Amino acid sequence: MKKYKAAGMTRREHYEQKQRRKSLIIAAISTIFVVVAVIIFVPMTPGWEKVQKSFFNATVLAKTFPKLLDAFKLNIMIFAWSAPAIAVLGLMIALARDAKAPALFPLRIFGAAFTDIFRGVPVILTVYLIGFGIPGLGLPRPWNSPFIWGSLALILTYSAYVAEIFRAGIDSVHPSQRSAALSLGLSERQVMRDVILPQAVRNVVPSQMNMLIALQKDVSLLSFIGPVEIFRQAGVYKSLFANFTPYVGAAIIFLIVTIPATRYADYLMARQMRERR
């Protein structure tokens, strides 16, 4: 017991530290075992040479990777103008669904219908319907651009999901806080703006980070209606070199972007859990 006190830990804390150390050692050993097994046994499979030549050709990767990076700039541009619009529209839909006044009941119906429709239709189908349908009306340039209508399809679809996340955040704030704020003389608008929303937004930040990661990947769906972003560029090089390595290069670029964002989202979720405890 004196040993634990000298280290500034209780017996329970010492035990938990010992268990964490043991878990880390076991995890490291199992990871090393799996990696070594993959390195040894995968090249022993009969078709490995063909797969290596078709998917992991270093020469093709070196030739195409810089151009894939250039094409990825278009993905970033579409993401950059879509993400703020999604956040604003999603919050507006969430507020419409949370409207309490009887006169605003049509807004609640509209919000429910919006989320039901755009969460129910697959993203790629929404991209096709809007990306080909609206330009088919014969609009003049630049209003027939697939960039505009493809981005709108993503904005509408993701706004439905983001709205539900915001609504869950609003519902997570205890009703007693709304009642207390109203008893102090605040209006419904002030309660929502100054009491409910700050807490709701903070509660849903990790979930919204995951939606941003998904959006970054789904930008590639716009390639089906024309824009030459990274996925379409990889397809061009696949046909040019008769090799699938450009797709692997595109996957590497996505991983470089999404893995740090995913780890940050996990960190936010873990920190939120610690704060709640």
Buried (B, 14 or more C-beta within 10 A) or exposed (E): EEEBEEEEBEEEEEEEEEEEEEEEEEEEEEEEEEEEEEEEEEEEEEEEEEEBEBBBBEEBBEBBBEBBBEBBEBBEBBBEEBBEBBBEBBBBBBBBBBBEEEEBEEBBEBBEEBBEEBEEBEBBEBBBEBBBEBBEEEEEEEEBBBBBBBBBBBBBBBBBBBBBBBBBBBBEBEEEEBEEBBEEEBEBEEBBEEBBBEBBBEBBBBBBBBBBBEBBBBBBBBBBBBBEBBBBBBBBBBEEBEBBBBBBBBEEBBEEBBEEBBEEBEEBBEEBEEEEE
